[in-house]
Amino acid sequence: MNEASPFGVSGTSLSAWQDSVALRGVRPVTLEELVPPGARLVVLAPHPDDEVLTCGGLLAAMARRQDEVQLIAVTDGEGSHPGSPLWPVQRLQAERPRESEHAVAHLGLDVMRLSWQRLGLRDGQVAEQAESLIALLSEDLRPSDVLVTTWRHDGHCDHEAVGHCAAQAAANSGATLVEIPVWAWHWAEPNDPRIPWEQARKFWLSDEQLQRKRKAVGAHLSQLESDPSTGAPPVLSPVTLERLLQPFELVFL
């Protein structure tokens, strides 16, 4: 996630989501249904931390399987602290990928053996680089892959751009696309018709998987602490985190 976004208030509360009739009615999906045995899971993250916020529980579940996992970081997340003397672009470009490595290790994945691509596209400007991203993904993806990324209508410019690129690349390659909302938890209403409820499924997390996801989120310290040099609050506020650390991951199939 990156706060070069249009959202500045608390958004829809967790308690409001818990009262959502539409959300309660979402059917479950198992690991085997989501990522069939033998399939490669490819996680496409717009910014460092999005791989954890979207599907950290799924990654923790995959850590117990021998199937291949590939992570693709589209940007280095250097736009998360605009104008900050404490967090200049160069520091963020180095630190946020390091935080991702620590986070993924908390999920139980072997960072040294993990297939991990860092594309280094410009943070906040993925849409302007969409053609090259689609070409790269289309060449890399296999028909048997499961491609997981942010929802193409999530409300954040990079999340939407990456989602649209993923959808096109999946269509080109025959890969299965799974989209996951991040910012939609913030702006959507509990029974919002803009959410594709018929496509939605819940991937339920075990206690261990949820605990690993929490620890992984905690590794992204740059996003969890306020910035005294600008007075900016944490990028990932407590309200944001409680919505994203529910005991399930909402996926759109």
C-alpha positions, -999 to +999 in steps of 0.1 A: +000+000+000+011+036-006-005+067+007-003+086-025-041+080-024-073+100-022-082+087+013-076+107+044-104+098+068-110+066+088-134+051+063-159+023+070-153+007+104-146-029+111-178-032+131-198-019+102-182-046+080-190-072+106-226-063+103-226-066+065-252-090+053-235-092+019-201-100+036-216-126+059-231-144+028-198-148+010-190-185+005-157-200+016-129-212-008-103-238+002-066-236-006-069-265-031-097-247-049-079-214-049-045-227-059-048-263-072-019-287-063+009-283-088+000-248-098+024-219-093+012-190-072+023-156-086+016-127-064+018-093-080+023-065-055+020-028-065+041-017-035+062-035-008+037-047+018+008-053-006+018-090-009+012-093+029-019-071+031-037-088+003-027-125+007-003-130+036-025-158+050-025-175+016+012-172+014+016-187+049-006-216+038+015-221+006+046-222+027+036-257+038+033-269+002+061-278-021+045-259-050+063-229-066+056-194-053+067-163-072+065-127-059+066-097-082+071-062-067+060-037-092+074-006-074+097-001-045+071+020-027+093+051-027+062+074-028+048+065+006+063+096+024+061+126+001+083+155+011+097+137+042+132+146+053+132+115+075+121+092+046+136+105+014+130+085-018+164+069-018+160+056+018+125+042+010+138+025-021+163+006+000+143+001+032+109-010+019+122-040+000+142-050+031+110-048+051+093-071+026+120-097+029+116-097+067+078-099+064+078-128+040+101-147+063+075-143+090+051-161+067+073-192+067+086-188+032+123-193+025+134-159+012+167-173-001+150-198-023+120-177-032+115-165-068+112-127-064+113-101-091+116-064-084+106-044-114+114-009-101+085+009-118+078+044-107+056+046-076+023+063-083+028+061-121+022+025-129-006+034-154+019+053-175+041+021-177+012-003-182+022-015-217+056-028-205+042-044-174+015-063-195+042-075-219+065-087-191+037-105-173+023-121-205+057-135-213+063-148-178+029-164-169+020-200-176-016-212-183-015-232-151-005-202-129-027-185-103-021-148-105-030-129-073-031-091-072-050-060-061-085-054-074-087-034-106-114-011-090-097-007-056-097+031-057-059+036-056-042+045-088-014+019-087-037-008-073-061-003-102-034+000-128-017-032-116-051-050-115-059-040-150-025-051-163-028-084-145-063-090-160-049-084-195-018-106-189-039-134-175-062-132-206-031-133-228-015-162-210-044-183-199-035-179-162-062-178-135-067-143-121-076-137-084-081-101-073-081-088-037-094-055-024-073-033-001-086+002-002-122-009-009-125-018+028-120+019+034-143+035+009-170+009+002-202+006+022-210-027+040-235-039+014-221-018-015-233-028-049-200-017-064-184-048-048-186-079-070-202-100-043-211-129-066-174-133-075-163-130-038-151-158-017-136-160+018-102-178+023-104-185+060-071-184+079-060-207+107-049-191+140-013-197+130-017-182+095-033-151+110-006-148+136+021-151+109+003-124+088+002-101+118+039-105+124+046-100+087+027-067+087+047-057+118+079-059+098+069-029+077+080-004+103+083+025+079+045+022+073+035+017+109+052+047+126+043+084+124+067+108+107+080+134+131+097+153+103+064+161+086+039+154+113+022+128+091+005+099+108+014+062+101+007+051+066-010+020+080-033+033+107-047+010+134-082+013+117-068+003+084-050-027+099-080-041+117-099-042+085-071-060+067-063-084+095-096-102+097-096-140+100-102-144+063-090-129+030-117-117+006-109-127-029-126-120-062-126-149-087 
